[in-house]
Amino acid sequence: MARKPRIDRVSEADVAFGVLVIAAFQPNGVASFRRLRREIPIHVRLSDFDMAESVMREGEENWMQKLRNIKANARVPGNFIHEGYLEHVPYVGYRITPLGRDRRMRGRLDRTARPA
């Protein structure tokens, strides 16, 4: 049986790096969910699939699940909260940490990130 072609999708790490960039430019280091939904598409390369409306969540684009996954996967090694780059601010968004500012300055070094 032939394999289905892989759908090009943004990774959680790509979205989390975009969160770092956006949060770094906020006076208090906090990027609200509203701001992130508006600005991630400016900072992160999203495919047509990523920008399509989600089948599971009406009115939401597919990539937005990756934004929620940052918190949901906080206990997983490699996750930006787990690694200490971001902190979750309940009902608000994400805060960049001093370690996150350093990570942002080093750029996209992980092997899962694609060039912007």
C-alpha positions as CSV (number, residue, x, y, z in Angstrom):
1,M,0.0,0.0,0.0
2,A,1.3,3.4,-0.9
3,R,2.1,5.8,1.9
4,K,0.1,9.0,2.2
5,P,2.1,12.2,1.5
6,R,3.2,13.9,4.7
7,I,1.2,17.1,5.4
8,D,3.6,20.0,5.9
9,R,2.9,21.2,9.5
10,V,4.6,23.7,11.8
11,S,6.2,22.1,14.9
12,E,5.5,23.0,18.5
13,A,9.1,24.2,18.8
14,D,8.7,26.6,15.8
15,V,5.6,28.1,17.5
16,A,7.3,28.2,20.9
17,F,10.3,30.1,19.4
18,G,7.8,32.6,17.9
19,V,6.4,33.0,21.4
20,L,9.9,33.8,22.6
21,V,10.4,36.5,20.0
22,I,7.0,38.1,20.6
23,A,7.3,38.0,24.4
24,A,10.8,39.4,24.3
25,F,9.5,42.7,22.9
26,Q,6.7,43.1,25.5
27,P,7.6,45.5,28.4
28,N,6.7,42.9,31.0
29,G,7.9,39.9,29.0
30,V,4.4,38.5,28.7
31,A,2.8,37.7,25.4
32,S,-1.0,37.4,25.7
33,F,-2.8,34.6,23.9
34,R,-4.6,37.3,21.9
35,R,-1.4,38.9,20.7
36,L,0.1,35.5,20.0
37,R,-2.8,34.4,17.8
38,R,-2.4,37.7,15.9
39,E,1.4,37.8,15.6
40,I,2.6,34.2,15.3
41,P,1.7,34.1,11.6
42,I,4.1,37.1,11.1
43,H,7.0,35.4,12.9
44,V,6.6,31.7,12.0
45,R,6.3,30.1,8.5
46,L,2.9,28.4,8.4
47,S,1.8,26.1,5.7
48,D,-1.6,26.2,4.0
49,F,-2.6,23.3,6.3
50,D,-1.5,25.2,9.4
51,M,-3.7,28.2,8.4
52,A,-6.7,26.1,7.4
53,E,-9.7,26.0,9.8
54,S,-9.4,23.2,12.3
55,V,-11.9,20.3,12.0
56,M,-11.9,19.9,15.8
57,R,-12.3,23.5,16.8
58,E,-14.5,25.7,14.7
59,G,-13.2,29.2,14.0
60,E,-9.6,28.2,14.9
61,E,-6.7,27.5,12.6
62,N,-4.8,24.2,12.9
63,W,-1.5,25.8,14.1
64,M,-3.3,27.2,17.2
65,Q,-3.3,23.7,18.7
66,K,0.5,23.9,18.8
67,L,0.2,27.1,20.9
68,R,-1.9,25.2,23.5
69,N,0.5,22.3,23.3
70,I,3.3,24.4,24.8
71,K,1.4,24.3,28.2
72,A,0.0,20.8,27.7
73,N,3.4,19.3,27.1
74,A,5.2,21.2,29.8
75,R,6.6,18.0,31.5
76,V,8.1,16.7,28.2
77,P,11.9,17.3,27.8
78,G,12.5,19.7,24.9
79,N,9.3,21.6,25.6
80,F,10.1,25.4,26.1
81,I,8.4,25.5,29.5
82,H,10.1,22.3,30.6
83,E,13.5,23.7,29.5
84,G,12.9,26.9,31.4
85,Y,12.5,29.3,28.4
86,L,8.9,30.2,29.0
87,E,6.5,30.3,31.9
88,H,2.7,29.8,31.6
89,V,0.7,32.7,32.9
90,P,-2.8,31.2,33.5
91,Y,-5.6,32.8,31.4
92,V,-3.1,35.4,30.0
93,G,-0.4,33.8,27.9
94,Y,3.3,33.0,28.2
95,R,6.2,34.9,29.9
96,I,9.8,34.8,28.6
97,T,12.4,33.9,31.2
98,P,16.0,35.1,31.4
99,L,17.0,31.7,30.0
100,G,14.4,32.2,27.2
101,R,16.0,35.6,26.3
102,D,19.3,33.8,26.0
103,R,17.8,31.1,23.9
104,R,16.1,33.6,21.6
105,M,19.5,35.4,21.1
106,R,21.0,32.0,20.0
107,G,18.3,31.6,17.4
108,R,16.7,28.4,16.1
109,L,19.3,25.9,16.9
110,D,17.2,22.8,17.4
111,R,17.0,20.2,14.6
112,T,13.2,20.4,14.4
113,A,13.0,24.0,13.5
114,R,12.8,25.1,9.9
115,P,14.4,28.3,8.6
116,A,12.1,31.3,8.6
